[in-house]
Amino acid sequence: METWKKAGLIAAAAMMAVPAAAAEISQNAVLSGTVTSVVDINTPVKEGQVLATVDSLVGPVPAARADADGIVKKVLVVKGQQITKQDTVAVIESN
């Protein structure tokens, strides 16, 4: 077999053998307020799932939702903490 074909086959095989690396995605608050609930570390989440809620005049409202499916690797806020818009609430490792 020609050398360039062998090299191409070896490169293709190597690419298939390497698993895709999981990405860590920071999840930011879209609202400010006092945290009333927050997701636990190592919780599997689906895109759109509520990660944290804050208190409002009408009761608890979602302050941060998951941007992707994955596992919660870090939680950076606690219940009772005051957060502002764009604060990082959690970090998800995407699948």
PAZAPA-4460 file (N, C-alpha, C; in steps of 0.05 Angstrom, whole numbers, plus 32768, in hexadecimal, padded with zeros to 4 digits):
% residues 95
    n_x    n_y    n_z   ca_x   ca_y   ca_z    c_x    c_y    c_z   seq   type   mol
   8011   7FE9   8000   8000   8000   8000   8012   8019   8000     1      M     A
   8009   802D   7FF3   8019   8045   7FF1   801C   8052   800D     2      E     A
   8033   805F   8011   8039   806A   802B   8024   807F   8034     3      T     A
   801C   8090   8022   8008   80A5   802A   7FEE   8099   8031     4      W     A
   7FE6   8083   8025   7FCC   8075   802D   7FCF   8069   8049     5      K     A
   7FE6   805D   804E   7FEA   8051   8069   7FE9   8067   807E     6      K     A
   7FF5   807E   8079   7FF6   8094   808C   7FD9   809E   8091     7      A     A
   7FCA   809F   807B   7FAE   80A9   807E   7F9D   8096   808E     8      G     A
   7FA1   807C   808A   7F92   8068   8099   7F99   8068   80B6     9      L     A
   7FB3   806B   80BC   7FBC   806D   80D8   7FB1   8085   80E6    10      I     A
   7FB1   809C   80D8   7FA6   80B5   80E3   7F88   80B2   80E8    11      A     A
   7F7A   80A7   80D6   7F5D   80A3   80D9   7F57   8091   80F1    12      A     A
   7F66   807B   80F4   7F62   8069   810A   7F68   8076   8125    13      A     A
   7F7C   8087   8126   7F83   8095   813E   7F6E   80A8   8146    14      A     A
   7F61   80B6   8133   7F4D   80C9   8139   7F34   80BB   8144    15      M     A
   7F2E   80A3   813B   7F16   8095   8145   7F1B   808A   8161    16      M     A
   7F34   8085   8168   7F3A   8079   8182   7F3B   808E   8198    17      A     A
   7F3D   80A8   8192   7F3F   80BD   81A6   7F23   80C6   81AD    18      V     A
   7F1A   80C3   81C6   7EFF   80CD   81CE   7EFF   80EB   81CE    19      P     A
   7EE7   80F6   81C9   7EE5   8113   81C9   7EE7   811D   81E6    20      A     A
   7EF5   8132   81EA   7EF8   813D   8205   7EDF   814C   820D    21      A     A
   7ED7   8148   8226   7EC0   8156   8231   7EC7   8173   8236    22      A     A
   7EB4   8184   8231   7EB9   81A1   8235   7EAC   81AA   824F    23      A     A
   7EBA   81BC   825D   7EAE   81C8   8275   7EA1   81E2   826D    24      E     A
   7E88   81E5   8274   7E79   81FD   826C   7E6F   820C   8285    25      I     A
   7E77   8225   8288   7E6E   8235   829F   7E51   823E   829A    26      S     A
   7E41   823B   82AF   7E25   8242   82AD   7E20   825C   82BD    27      Q     A
   7E17   8271   82B0   7E15   828B   82BD   7DF8   8292   82C3    28      N     A
   7DF4   82A2   82D8   7DD9   82AB   82DF   7DCF   82C0   82CB    29      A     A
   7DB5   82BF   82C6   7DA8   82D2   82B5   7D98   82E6   82C5    30      V     A
   7D96   82E1   82DF   7D88   82F3   82F2   7D98   82F7   830B    31      L     A
   7D93   830D   8318   7DA0   8313   8332   7D8C   830C   8348    32      S     A
   7D97   8306   8360   7D85   8301   8377   7D92   82EF   838B    33      G     A
   7D82   82E7   839E   7D8B   82D5   83B3   7D85   82B8   83AA    34      T     A
   7D9A   82A7   83AB   7D97   828B   83A2   7D84   827C   83B5    35      V     A
   7D70   8270   83AA   7D5D   8260   83BA   7D61   8242   83B6    36      T     A
   7D6D   823A   83A0   7D75   821E   839B   7D8B   821C   8387    37      S     A
   7D9B   8207   8389   7DB1   8203   8376   7DB5   81E5   8373    38      V     A
   7DBD   81DC   835B   7DC1   81C0   8355   7DDA   81B6   8364    39      V     A
   7DDA   819C   8369   7DF1   818F   8377   7E07   8187   8363    40      D     A
   7E1F   8185   836D   7E36   817C   835D   7E31   815F   8355    41      I     A
   7E3A   8157   833E   7E38   813C   8332   7E1B   8135   8329    42      N     A
   7E0A   8149   8327   7DEF   8145   831D   7DEF   8144   82FF    43      T     A
   7DE3   8130   82F3   7DE0   8130   82D5   7DCA   8144   82CE    44      P     A
   7DCF   8155   82BA   7DBC   8169   82B2   7DB8   8168   8294    45      V     A
   7DA0   8171   828B   7D99   8173   826F   7D99   8191   8268    46      K     A
   7D9E   8197   824F   7D9C   81B3   8246   7D82   81BF   824E    47      E     A
   7D83   81D7   8259   7D6A   81E5   8261   7D62   81E0   827E    48      G     A
   7D6E   81CC   828B   7D67   81C6   82A7   7D70   81DD   82B9    49      Q     A
   7D5F   81E3   82CD   7D66   81F9   82E0   7D7D   81F0   82F2    50      V     A
   7D91   8201   82F4   7DA8   81FC   8306   7DA6   820C   8320    51      L     A
   7D9A   8223   831F   7D97   8234   8336   7D7F   8246   8334    52      A     A
   7D72   824B   834A   7D5C   825E   834B   7D62   8275   835E    53      T     A
   7D55   828B   8359   7D58   82A2   836B   7D3C   82AB   8374    54      V     A
   7D3A   82B9   838A   7D21   82C2   8395   7D18   82DB   8385    55      D     A
   7CFE   82DD   8380   7CF2   82F4   8373   7CD8   82FA   8381    56      S     A
   7CCA   830F   8377   7CB1   8317   8383   7C9C   8301   837F    57      L     A
   7C9E   82F1   836A   7C8B   82DC   8365   7C94   82C0   836F    58      V     A
   7CAB   82BF   837D   7CB6   82A6   8387   7CD0   829F   8378    59      G     A
   7CD9   8287   837C   7CF3   827F   836F   7CF0   827E   8351    60      P     A
   7D04   8289   8343   7D04   8288   8326   7D20   827E   831D    61      V     A
   7D21   8270   8306   7D3B   8267   82FC   7D4E   827E   82F6    62      P     A
   7D66   827B   8301   7D7B   828F   82FC   7D90   8285   82E9    63      A     A
   7D93   826A   82E8   7DA7   825E   82D6   7D9C   8243   82CD    64      A     A
   7D9F   823D   82B3   7D98   8224   82A7   7DB0   8218   8299    65      R     A
   7DB0   81FE   8296   7DC6   81EF   8289   7DC6   81F6   826B    66      A     A
   7DDD   81FD   8260   7DE0   8203   8244   7DE4   81E9   8233    67      D     A
   7DEA   81D3   8241   7DEF   81B9   8233   7DE9   81A2   8246    68      A     A
   7DE7   818A   823A   7DE5   8172   824A   7E00   816D   8257    69      D     A
   7E00   8162   826F   7E1A   815B   827B   7E17   8155   8299    70      G     A
   7E2E   8158   82A7   7E30   8152   82C3   7E39   816C   82D1    71      I     A
   7E2D   8174   82E7   7E35   818B   82F6   7E4F   8185   8304    72      V     A
   7E65   8192   82FD   7E7F   818E   8309   7E86   81A1   8320    73      K     A
   7E7B   81B9   831E   7E81   81CE   8333   7E67   81DE   8338    74      K     A
   7E63   81E4   8351   7E4D   81F7   8358   7E5A   820E   8367    75      V     A
   7E56   8226   835D   7E65   823D   8368   7E54   8250   8379    76      L     A
   7E3B   8248   837F   7E29   8258   8390   7E1C   8246   83A4    77      V     A
   7E11   8252   83B9   7E03   8243   83CE   7DE8   8250   83D4    78      V     A
   7DD6   8241   83DE   7DBC   824B   83E5   7DBF   8263   83F9    79      K     A
   7DB1   8278   83F4   7DB2   8290   8405   7DC6   82A5   83FB    80      G     A
   7DD7   829E   83E8   7DEB   82B0   83DD   7DDE   82C4   83C9    81      Q     A
   7DE8   82DC   83CA   7DDF   82F1   83B7   7DF0   82EE   839D    82      Q     A
   7DE2   82EC   8386   7DF1   82EA   836D   7DE7   8301   835A    83      I     A
   7DF7   8307   8347   7DF0   831B   8333   7DF0   830E   8317    84      T     A
   7DE3   831B   8305   7DE2   8312   82E9   7DFE   830D   82DF    85      K     A
   7E03   82F8   82D2   7E1C   82EF   82C6   7E30   82E2   82D9    86      Q     A
   7E29   82DF   82F3   7E39   82D0   8306   7E39   82B3   82FD    87      D     A
   7E50   82A5   82FF   7E51   8289   82F8   7E45   827A   8310    88      T     A
   7E31   8269   8309   7E23   825A   831E   7E2E   823E   8320    89      V     A
   7E34   8231   8309   7E3D   8215   8309   7E4E   8211   82F0    90      A     A
   7E5C   81FA   82F0   7E6B   81F2   82D9   7E62   81D5   82D1    91      V     A
   7E5B   81D2   82B8   7E51   81B8   82AE   7E66   81AC   829C    92      I     A
   7E6B   8192   829F   7E7C   8183   828C   7E69   8177   8278    93      E     A
   7E6A   8180   825F   7E58   8177   824B   7E5F   815B   8241    94      S     A
   7E4B   814D   8237   7E4F   8131   822E   7E5C   8132   8212    95      N     A
***
